[in-house]
C-alpha cells in the first residue's frame, strides 16, 4: 500500500475506531513513517540503526546478498511489509530453502498478525501506527514474500487485469510491465513499472512485489497471474475486496487497542461501524487512480471536522534531538515499537525452524 492508505485511510479508520483527531494524526503518521524509516534517515535523526523499518532503493542496490545480508533484508521486509501468514505451512515438495521461503509468503489473518496487534497494546500511538501498517500490507501484499526469491516473487507475461464482462465472466486485459523507473504508468493501456528480470534467485530485484512494481498497491485493481510456487495455476487477486477488508479490520483492531474490544481475533471486521459510510469507502477504493490521497483526506476531514496535516517524515526530529528523555518522545516510542516488532517476528521465524531472518 501507499501513502493514500497508510496515512489518510488509516486516519479515517482511527477516527471510526473512536480516537480523537490528535491521536488519529499520530497513528497515521507512524503508519506512514514505516515507509520512510530507513538507515539513511536514522543517521540524520540520530536514532538506532536496528530500528530501520524499510530500505531505500540506494540501500538495497548496495545491500549484501550473502546469508548475513539476506537475513538483514528479510528481517526488515517480513516484519513490516510482508508479514508471513503461516510459518508452518504444509508443503511436501522442494528443498528446505524453498520451503522456508514459501512459508514467508505474506497473507492476512495469520497468527503473526494477532501477535503484531497484541504487541502494540498499551505502547502508545506510534506502536498502533506500526501495527496498522503491517496489518494493511498483509492484504495488499498477499502472495508475495519479504525475502528475495525469483521462484516465489517472479511475474511473467501471464499477468492480466480483470474487468467486469458483459457475459458475467471477467474480461482480461494483459498487463505490460515497463522497466524504466522514471517512466509514467498508464492505467488505461495498462502499463505499470516493475523491476528488471534477474535469473539470480536471491537478486534484490526479486524482493517482495518488485517484479509487479506498485500494481499490488492500487486499491482498484483485480488481476490474475501464474506464480511458480502455486504450481503455475491461476491466482486471482481482488484488491477492492481486500482493501475493504483491510480497512474494516483496522477499525476493529484499533477498537481493541483503544480498549473498546476485549480480545483481538483473526478474521473479524468492524463492518457495523463502516455501514453508514460504506458507499463512500467503496467509491474511493474502486476509483481508477494510482493515488487516492485527496479522496481519503476529504473523507477523513468530513468524519472528524478537522484538517488533516500533510505528512512530513521529519516533523518529530527536533523534539527527539533536543529531549533529555528520548524514550518518551514520539520517535523514541516509534523506535522502541519498531525494535519490538522486528524482534518478535524474527524470533517467531527462527522458532519455526526457518533461518532466513537470522537471529533477532
N, C-alpha and C positions, 0 to 999 in steps of 0.2 A: 504494500500500500504506500501511498504518497502523503504529502502534507495535507492534502484536502481531507483525507480521512483521519490520519493520525492527529492532526491539530484541530481542525474545525468540527469534524464529525465527533471526535472524542469529547470536545467541549459540549456539544449537543447532548451526547449520551450522559455526561456527568450532570448536566442540569436536570435531565429527565430522571436521573437516579436520586436527585434530591440535594445535590451540592449547590452552594450559593455561587455567585459569579466569580468571586475571588478564588475560591478553591477549584472551581472548574477551569479557570485560566491556568492555575498552577499544574493541574493534572494534564491538561492538553499540551502545555509547554514541555513537561517532562516526557510525554509520549512522543512528541516530535523531536526532542533533543536526542533520543536514541539514534536517530539517523544522522546525527552531527557529531556525536561524542567520539571522535577519533583520537588516536595518539598524537597526531599533529595538533589538534585543537587542545588536548590536555596539556601539552607543553606550554601553549600560550596561557592557559588558565593556571598552571601550576598544580594540577590535580594528579592523582596516581595513575600511572600508565596502564595498570592492570584493570582500571575501570572503563577502558575503551569498550564501547558498545557497537562500533562499526569500524570499517576501514575505508579510507579514501581510495579512489582508483590509483592514485600515485603510490599509495602504500601497498596496495595489492600487487601492482606491477613489480614492485621491489621485494615482495614477500618471498621468503624461502618456501620451497615445496618439498623439502626433505621431511622425514617424520616429525621432527620438532616443529618446523614451520607449519605443517598441515594441522598439527594439534592446536596451535595458536589460532589459526583461521577457523577451525571447526568449533572451538570454544566460543568464539565471538558470534558466529553466524547461527549456530544451533541454539545458543542461549537466548538470542534476542530477535531473530528474524525467521528462523526455520525450526521452530520447536518440534522435536520428534513426537509423533503420535504414539508409536508403540515400539519401545526398545526391546521388546521380547517377541516381535512378530515371528510367526511360524513360517519359515521359508526353508524348503528342503534342498534346493539346488544352489550351486555356486560355492566359491571359496569362502573362507571365514572373512576375508577382507570385503568381499562383495556383500555378504550377509550383514556385516557391520554397517556398511554404507546404506544398504536397503533399510535397515532399522532406524536410520536417521531421517527417513523421509518425513516431511512435515505434514501435519493434518490437524484438524480441530478435535476437541473433546478427548484428548489423551490424558493419562494420569499426570503427566508433567504439567499440563495446563492447570489442574487442580493445585498442584504443588506451587506453581507460579503465583496464582491468585492468593492462596493462603499465606505465602511468604510475604506478601505486601500488606497484610493485615496489621494495622496499628503502627505502620512505619512511616506515615506521613504521605502527603500528596505526591512527592516525587516517585516514591515506590509504587503508588497506584498508577501513575502515568506510565512507568516502565512496564508494569503488568498488562496495561491496556494495549500498549504497542505489541507486545508478544502475543496476546490473545487475538488481536485483529489480524496479525500476519499469519496465524495458523489457518485462517480462512483464505486469504489471498494467495498464500504460497503453498497450498496443498499440492502434493505430488512432486515437490522439489526438495532437495536436501541441502543443508548448510555446510556442506563439505565438497571440495572439488571432486567431480566424478562425471566422466563422459557417459558411462553406462546408465547412470541414474538421471542426470540432468539434461542430456542432449535432446535437441529437437531437430527434425529434418524437414524435407519438402512436404511430408504428410501432416500439415497443420492448417486447419480450416476454421474460419469464423462461422458461427451458426446464426442464421436469421430465421424469423418466422416464415413458413412457407404456406402457399395457398391451399395445398393438399393436406395440411396438418403435419406433414413431415418437414423438419427444418431444412432450409436452403443453405447450401455450403458455398463459401467463397474462400478460395485459397489465400492464405496469408503469405506475403513476401517479407523476408527479413533482410533489411539493409545492414551493412556492417560499417557504415560511416558514422562515427559517434556525433558528428556535427550536423548530420542530416535531419531534416524535419520529418516527422511521422505524418502519414496521411491515412486517417481513419476511414476514408471513403473508398480507397482502392482495394484492400487495405495494405499499407506498408508500415512496418514497425522496425525499430532499430534493435538488433541483438548482437551478442558478441561473436567474434570470428571463430569458425570451427577449428579446433585443435585436437589432433588424434591422441595426444597425451592424456591418459585417464586423469591425471592429477593437475592438469593445467588450470591456472586460475580462471581461464575463460569458461571453464566448466563448473563454476561455483553457483549454487542456487539456481535462479531462473535467468541467469545471464544470457543463455543461448536464446531465450524468448524475449529478452530485453525487458521493458517495463510493461509489456502487454498484460501479464497477470495482475498488475497493479491497477488496472482500469475496471471500475465497477460495472460498466455497461456490457462487458463482452462475455459471450459464450463461445467456447471453442472446443475442438476435438483434435487429438493428436495420438501418436503411437509411441509411447515410451518403451525403451528396451526392457526395463525392469518389469513391465506389465506383459511381457511375452508378445509384444507388438500387437496387442489388442487395443481397440479404440478406448480412449479415456475421454469422457466429456466433462468439461469444467463449466459450471453455470455461475458466473460471478454475481449477477443480480440477486439470485437466491442466497448465495453465500455471504455477500456483503450485508444483506438484510439480517441474516442470522448473526453475523459478527456484531452488528450494531445492537441488536436485541440482547445478545449475550454480554456485551459491555455494560449495558444498563443494568442487567441482572447482577453482574459481578461487582459493579460499583455500589449497588444497593446493599450487597453483602459487606463490602469493605466499609461502607458508611455506618453499618450496624443495623440496618433495617431488616436484613435477612440473616438468619442464624447460621445457615450452612450453605456453602457453595457446592453445587453438584454439577456434574457434566451434563451436557445436552439439555440445559434448562435456559429459558429465554424470557425476558420481561415483555412479552407481547401485549399484555394488558396496558402497560404504560405507553406503548407505541400506538395503540389503537386510534387515539384522537388525531394522530399525525401521520398515519401510515401512508396515506396517498401522497403526501408531500415528500416523505422519506423515499418512497419508491420512485417518484418522479425524478429526484436527484440522482439516485443510484442508476437508473436506466437511461438517463440522458446521455447521448452520444458525445462525450467530451473527455479529453485526457486530463483535465484539471477542473474539479468540481468545487474548488475553494469558495468562489463567490456565492454559490448556491447554499453550501453548508453554513457559511458565515451568516448569510441573511436569515437562514432558518434558526441558527443559534441565537442571534440577536432578537428575533421575534419571540423566542422562548423565555429569555431572561430579561429583555428590555434594557440590556446593557450593551455597550460597544465592546466587541472582541478585539483586542490589540493585535497588530501584526506580529508574527513570530520573529524573535531576534535571539539567535543562539547565544549571543554574548551578554544578554540582559543581566544576568546574575553574577558576572565575573567580578565586578567591583566589590560587591558585598563579600564574596568569597575571599578575595585577596586581602581586604582590609580587616577581616574579622580575626579576633583573637581566639575564637572558638569555632573553627571551620566546620566541625561536625554538626553544628546546629544551623548552618546556613542551608539555603535551598540546594546549592550544588554539593555541599557536603553530604546532605541526605540522599541526593541523587547518586553520588559516587558509592556511598555505602550500600544502597539498594542494588546498584549495578553489580558490585562485587559479590553480594549475597546471591543474586540470581545466577551469575556465571558459576559460582562455586557449587550451587545446588544442582544445576543442570549437568555440569562436568562430572560431579560426583555420582549422579544417577546413571550417567552413561557408563562410567567406569564400573559401577556396581553391577551393571548388566553383563559385564564381561567384554565390553567394547572399549578398545583403547584409542579410538580415533580422536577423542578430545583430550587425551592425556590426563594428567593429574590436575585437580582443581587448584 
